[in-house]
Amino acid sequence: MSTQVIMPQMGESIAEGTITKWLKKVGDTVKRDEPIFEISTDKVDAEIPSPVAGTLLEIKVNEGQTVAINTVVAVIGEAGEQPATAAPAASESRPEPQPAAPKPEPAPAAAPPAPQPPPAAAAPAPPKPTQPAPIDGSPSGPVPTRPDLSSSRPASPAPAPRPAPPASEGAQVESIEERIRRRSSPLVRKIAQEHAIDIGEVEGTGIHNRVTKNDILSHLENRKVAAAASGARPAAAAQAAQLGRAEPAEAPAPRPAIPITDRDEVVAMTKIRRITAENMILSKRTSAHVTTVFHVDYSNIAKLRAKHKDDFLAKTGVKLTYLPFIFRACIQALREFPQVNASIDGENIVFHKDINLGMAVALDWGLIVPVIKGADEKSILGLARASQDLAERARTKRLKPEEIQGGTFTVTNPGVFGSLFGTPIIPQPQVAILGVGTIEKRPVVVEDEHGQDALGIRTVGYLALSFDHRLIDGAEADQFMASVKKTLEKGEFDLG
C-alpha cells in the first residue's frame, strides 16, 4: 500500500511552504524518519522526515515550488516496489482548475456589446444572467467565466453555450483562485483590519496570487509614500503661488542612491532573508522600542567556570558556557517582573505563566530562534544541554515546528562575534529581548580591602535589554536588569 507525503503545517499561521531541495530521488529506498526533502516557510527552514519506510515512487512537487499545507508532494510505496516509468515530477504547487472541455466560443454576432436587441437567430436568446455585481470594478466588456462542463457532451438541438455577459449587464462569479487569494493567513487579516485595508485591493504574490505578509506590508509602505507625496504637492503648489511662480512639475520616481553597473552582482533574497526582513519591519512598526544597557561583572562566574568546566564536560558531555548562567538570571528576574514575560493582544495584556526562552541562533543562511520550553523548570545543566542541542539541530535543519514557537522572552548573543552591545529588535508578540555583549577581561575601578579605589582586572561585559514601552516602563526595565545583574555578579549557582 502506498503512502502519501503531504506538506506539513509548520506553525499556526502558516498556510504554505516551499520545497527547497529533494534529498531523495524517485526509486530511492527511504527509512522511516529519514529526511527526504527540505522546506522553507514563514517560520522555519527544516528537513521533513519520511512517515514510513519504503521506496519513493513519485515526486509531485519540484524544487523551488510553493504549495499549500496538506498538499501531496510525494508518494512512498512498499520496499522494493518499482516506480512507474511514466511518472515524471509534476508541478502541482499552483494547481489550476481543469475544465472538462475547452471554453465555448461566443456565438458569432449573437449579442452585440451595446444593449440593442439581439439579431434573430435559430436559438432563443439566452436569459439575462443573475450573477452578483463585480467587486473589482473591472471595465465593461466580455468577462471570462468558468467553462460550461455540459459543453463536453455531444451536440444536440439544445441552445448554444451562452457567451460571457458584459460587466455592465451582469457580473462575474468569483473564481476559485480569487476565493483562495482572499483566504489569507490570520496575521495578514489582522494587519489588514488594523489598517482598514481591503485584501482584494492588494496584489498578491503567493499561491493563486494569495496575499502574503510581505505583500500587505509593501502595500502599507507604498500607501504611506503616496500619502506623503500627495501631501507635499499641495504645499509646494501653495508656496509657488505665493511667489508668483508656476506649480513645480511632479518629481520623478526616486532612483537607487548607488547606480547599478555591470560590475555589480544582483541576487534575489533567500526565503529566510525575506522572512527575517518582514518580521523585523513588522516588529518595528508594532512595538515602541527602547533599549537600556547595563555593565555586568562576570568575575565570580568566570572563577566558577574555570574550576568546574572540565569535570562538567567530562561528566555530562556539555560545554559550560556563560549562556546558561545568563538564562538562569533572566528566569529569576522574569518571575519577579512578570510584565517582561508577557505579550499584548489588542488592548489586553497576556501574562504567561510558563517561561519559554527563545535563543537566537546565527546560521550561514540567516537567523532562527528556537525555544527552550519550560526553562524555569531546568537547572544549569538542563539549560546548557537544551541550548546546545537546539543550536546544533538548528544548524543542521533538524528543528521541529513546535520548537520555534511559543517563546515568551528571547536572549540573543552577538557577543560571540566581538560586539560590545547592540539594540536588538523584539520578536513579536513578545515585549522584550536581551542582547549579550562580548565577555572579556578589562581594567575597571575596584575597591580594595581598605576601602581605597584601585584598578583591577575583571571579567566584564554589557547586557542590553530592548523592551516594548507600550507595556514596560523604563523604571521596570531597569529594575529587571538590576535583578539580572545582581544574580550574575553574586555568581552563586548550583551546577546540578
Phi, psi and omega in degrees: 000132181276155180237132178274136176258125184250160173289117184283160174269115186264023179165159185298323185261007183272126182246352182204165179211157180248128175280114183267333182198135171268125181270348178231156178251161176301130182099346180287147174276134180236148176261157176298135180070009175277131181301132180242337175204160178252142177231160176229131179228185177293345184252321192200152164261131185209157171266134182257123182279159177286135179286339182217168172267145180162211181241134178286107185273327187206138171250118186264340183232125183280165177299141178089354181265148181251131180226158178289157177299152180071007173285137178287121182252343180200166177230131179244128179255188179295157178300131180087351179291139183266135177289154176294138183291332182258046180235070178292162178299126183269161178252087184248018181289332180232074185297140177249146177298133183262110178288151179283341180204163179301155179298136180293137177285140177299141179297129183298129176055031181276326182214107179292156182296331181284159183284016179295158179296143183291151178292160181296141179214164182295321181270148178294152180295135181294146178293157181293127182295159184240032178292157178292160181296149182296143182261351185253009177063033182292147182294159180293154183138172182299132179247125182293141176238177178295147179294146178281111185297337180287350181289346179282351179282163179299153181298145180212172181292003181298160180301149179297155179302141183282134174289157178296134183286154174296152182297334181288333181270313184218186191231172185268133175283134183296130184280171178299317181300320182292322178295320177295321181300322182281344182275068184277175182289160178303323180295317179296317179296324179294316178297318180298319180292318181296328184251014177053053181249134172276116183302331179296341180272351184266133178284121183262149179241001180278193180299134186053039181059032180293140182282118178264174179298320179296323180297313185287328176292321177295321178298318178297316181296316180295324179293322178295317180297317180296320180294320179294320180293318181292330178285327182285330184294312176299324179295319179293322179295319180295319179296319179294323180295321179296327181272359179074027181249165177288154179296133182297146179294153180296133183292144178292162179299140181297144179250160178304144182296326180248115180300143178272126181246177180288352176270353179271152176250126180247121180232151178285148176296143173288164180302313183291329178291320177296318180296316179300316180299316180299315182294322180292318178296317179299318181294319179295328178284334186271309188263147173273093188285131171222144181235135174239142186238132179238145176264128186236137176263111181265015189301318180293323177292324179298320179293319179297318179294316181299327183282326191242351190295325180291314177296322180299316180292320182294322184278324188249341184076014182239136177286141179263095180262182178284339189299314180297330176293320178293319176303312183297321178294321178295319180300316180297319180289326179294326175295325182282329182233081186296340180292342177279338178257049186227181174210164181251128178239095184065244177256015180249153175252128179254113177267118184274128179284325177274148175252106179249108186273120170277144178228115182291132180238123178278126178249165178297335185247008179156207185228142177217154184234087172289162189237132172272104182284142179059042184297332181292347179263002185256147175278181175302317178297315180298319178293319179296316181292318181294317182293320179293319181294314181295319180296318180294317182285334175294320182285342178252013176058042180243018177286147175270155182305319183290346182275359175240018181236157171084012178293143179246343178202141187236145174239130175239144189234069176289351180298338179295341178262003177103001181291134177289310173193168179211187178236081186295155179267136185290129173283125181287145005262024178293171182239005179199153175213138181255127176257128182259120177276171182300142180252119185206167178278133179216156174284130179224162177278125179233168179249125182280184184292344179264006180081014180264144177284143179206164175272134178224160177262122182228153173271111189226170177188174179250145171241131181241124178253116170268128183226159181270110185290351174295329183245320187254125175277162182301321180297318180293320178297318181290325176293321176300313181293325177297323178293317177299314181299315182298316180297318182291320184287332175292321175068028181259092184232143173270123184276008179289000000 
